[in-house]
Amino acid sequence: MKLKTENNKLFIGKKIIQIDYEIISAYKIKNKVIICFKTPIPKGRFQNLICMNIKEDIIWKADLPSHDSVDCYWSIQRVWPSLVVISFSSYKCKINVNTGKIMNKKYIFK
């Protein structure tokens, strides 16, 4: 379920959660919220894909797929049946929604 967002605010019913950065997209999966937010430029390596609970506790920050000096996530492609995201370093990654660990990754440009 996609949630309503506005700049750096996330609306879950009547609750408003404010994030430090502008939100690209956010999805609710069971009792968790997956959030991808914009990366300030230049930021280098930036874990901008997070999972939090409704109490606003951060459960995890997703691992990045490369060791490049600049990397972040820029798109959530799918949230069900698995979380699939695209990184700045051109990897399509399947992320474990319980841990934020990369389950598999594929370089998408050859």
Secondary structure, 3 states (H helix, E strand, C coil): CECEEECCEEEECCEEEECCCCEEEEEEECCEEEEEECCCCCCCECCCEEEEECCCCEEEECCCCCCCCCECEEEEEECCCCEEEEECCCEEEEECCCCCCEEEEEECCC
